[in-house]
Amino acid sequence: MNETCVPYVRTSVDMQTYGRALALAWHEALGTWPTKSQAGVLYAQYGVETGGPPKAACWCWNLGNVKHVAGDGYDYYMLPNTSERINGKLQYFQPPSPITWFRAYGSLDVAMRDHFAFLRGKYKRCWQGVELEDVGLFARLLKEGPDGKENTADDYYTATSEAYAAGMRRHLNAWMASDAFELAMASVDAMNERPTEPIIEAAAPANDTTPLVEPGSIIHPVVPLSEVDDEPPDAA
């Protein structure tokens, strides 16, 4: 299994670009479209992990600073001055320490799909926070990891869940105050990447002479349907 160490390159993205990639990855994985607040939870995690735009510390499209482990099949980069909080004390590590190894991706779309798979796979408990639009719940369950306990080896991050959630809220507020998500969804529509479902009318069977109503039947009037908005659900 080839795993190449590549140079670390800054790959910051703006809100709208992030929102478009997120929406497409969401639809590919789940068959639906996210609400603005659901997308905001994931954007807030990107923000707290990287500092957010315009000069986010996002390298090689690694949106969540997911670590590389030898044998996982991913190319990787080694990041100088990687910090970890160990036993309450902030410590810094330098290459070639494995603590400085992070997954590297070739594009934003590939990275977003993998980030979805990672959060909904190993850290699937945190997805409740996304669905419920709750950054506090997301941060706590992400911290707890698969074993449901904080401050164990499978924690996603080493900060406290309270500090992580506070950082996420700042980025979520910026997301909600922006029209980036609406513009992202409009760009998806414009590029026909968010297709509407076709309406297919059933054809009458050939040579079918069966009467539609039996003689003597009582025909009830059709009850008018209430007005239906045939536009797609509002993603905002």
N, C-alpha and C positions, 0 to 999 in steps of 0.2 A: 504494500500500500504506500504510494508515493505521497509524501507530505513535505512540501517545500517551504523553507523559511524565506519570506519575501520582505522587501523594504516596507516600512510603515509609511503610509501616505495619508494625509488628511483628506477626508471625504465628507465634509459637512454638507448637509442639505437644508434647504429652507422649509418652512412649514407646509407650503402648498405641495412641493415635490414629495415631501414625506407623506402627506395625506393621501396623495394619489396612489403611491406605491402601497401604502397600508390598505386602502380600500380595495385595490385589486387583489392583494394577497388574502385579505379577509374573504372576499367573494369566492376566490379559488378554493379556499380551505373549507368554507362553511356554506356557500351557496346563497348567502344573504349579503346585505350591506350594513356597515356599522353606523350607529348614531354618532353624532358629533362628540358626545361625551364619552362613548366607548372608545372611539379613536383617540380622544384626548387622554385617556388613562395610559394608553401605549405611548403616545407622544411624550407624556410627562415622564415616563420611565426613560425614554431616549434622552430627554432633557437633563434629568438628574444624573444619568450615567456619563453624559458627554459635555454638559454645560449648555447645550442647545445652540441654535444659530445666533449670530452669523458665523462664528468661528468655533463650532463645536469640536471638542477633542474626540472626534470620531475618526477612527483609522481603518482603512481598508474595508469600509462599509460595515464594520462590526457595530451594529446599532445598540447592543446591550452589553458591550464589553464581555462577551462570553469567552471564557478561557479555552485555550487549546490544550488537549491532553494527548500525548504521544499514542498513536494508534486509532485516533478518532476519525481519520480520513480527511482532515482539513489541512489546507495550507495555513500558515500562521506567520505572525510577525512578533518580534520581541520589542517591547516598549520600555525605554529607559525610564527610571524614576517611577516605576509602578508602586503605588501605595496600598497597603493593607493594614487594617486595624487588628492587631493581635494582642489578646489579653488587655484590651482597652488602650493600647499604645499604638500610635500611628508609626508605621515603619515603611521604609523605601527599599526597593529591590532593583537590581540592575541585571541586564543580560549577561551571561546566558542562563540565569536562574529560571526554572520552569514557571515561577510565579509571574514572570514578565511575558509569557506566551499567550497570545490571543488568536482566535480564528480570523482568517483573512478571506474575503469574498471578492469576486470579480465585478459585481455590479450591485446596485441598490436593490433591484427586484429579486435577485438571488438571495441577498442578505435578508430581505424582509420575509421571504417565504421560509427561510431557515429559522429566523427569529420566532415566527409563528409556531413552527413545528417544535422548537425548543421549549417555548413557554407552555404549549398545550401538550407537551410530552412529559419530560422529566419534572417540570414545575407546573403541572396541570392544575394543582389546587389553587394557584393564584388567578386562574382564569375567571373564577367567580367574581373577583374584583373588577375585571373588565366588563363582564356581562351586567353587573349591578352598578357600573359607573362609579365605583367607590375606590379612590386611591388609597385610603387608609387600610382597607381590607386587602387590596392588592399588595401593598407594601409588606403587611404582616405575613401573609401567606407565602409571598415570595421569599421572605427572610427565613421562614420556618422550613421551607424546602419539602422534599418528599417525605421526610420522617415526621413532619408536623411539630418540630421542636426548634426553637431558636438557639443560636450559638453552638451548633454542631457542624460536622464536616460538610454537610450538604447544603448549608446556607448559600443563597445566591450572592449575598454581599456581606461585608463585615461591619458596616455601620449599624446603628440601632434602627429598628423599624420606624420609630417615631421621627428620627432625623431624616430618614429616607422619604417618608410620607410628606414631611414638611417641605422638602425640596421638590417633590412631585407636584404639590399643590401650587407652588409658584409657577411652574411651567404649565400646569393645567389652566390656571387663570389667564395666562397669556394666550393660550390656544383658544379658549372660549371667547376671549375679547376680539380675536382676529376673525376675518372672513376667509382664512386660508382653506379651511375644510370645504366650505361651500364652493370656492373656486376650483378646488381639486375635483370635487364631484362633478362640477360643470364640465371640466376638461375630459373626464372619463366619458360623460354623455356625448360630448362633441366628437370624440374619436371613435364613437360606436363601440366602446368597450363596456358599456353598461346597457346591453340590449333589452328591449321590452319583449315580453312573451308574445308570440304570434297567436292570433285568434283563428282557430281552425273550425270551420263549420262542418258538421257531419253530413255526408251525402246520403240521400234517400236510397234504400236498397233498390237495385234494378228489378223491374217486373214485379214489384210488390203491389198487389191489388187489395191487400187487407184494409178494411175501413179503419180510419183513425179512431172512430167512436162507434161502439156497438149500438145498434138500434134500440131506442128506449132509454139510453143512458142520460143522466142528468149532468149537464155541463156547467161547472161552476165558473164564474167570471175570474179572470186572472187578476190577482191582487198586484197593483202597481208596486214596483220596488221603490224604496227610498232612493233619493238622489245619491249616486255613487261617484266618488272622485276617482277617475280612472288614471290619475297620475301616479307614478311610483311613490312609495312611502317617502316622506320627507326625511332626508338623511341628517338634517340639522339637529 
